[in-house]
């Protein structure tokens, strides 16, 4: 597994900071593909386990692309809309 940066935002709208961690996961399910792990914040500087894992290539930014007030993950090849981890 290889990760290089973290993207903090409230991805599930609960008022707690969550963290998106893009990287590469080498497992039978993902076979070396680019994924993003979402670590959902508990509000006390800890995160719920296990992280939610999604296949998503080349995440660059967090922005509210659909103007619904929930952060979205923006990548070179598309957008993953918010309310993730629910």
Phi, psi and omega in degrees: 000137181226127179227147184232344181200168181235146177237105181275140175185166176267087187285338182249006173072021181266003179088359179254145179288127175251168181227129170263132182235095178290150178178191179243132181242127179253094177219167177302328181286325187247344172047049177076019182273160177285131180226169169233131174262132175253119176259113185275125183288142177269350182090000180234030181071016173240168182234147177290148177240151353278165177290152172281136182239128179233146173276122182200124186270139166054059176286131183245324189214167168243127179204157177270083187289330182257010174056038178259004179086001180245129181300144177242153175269128184246129180232175180300327185252009179160189182231135172256113186287153186295190192064038176281151176084001178276000000 
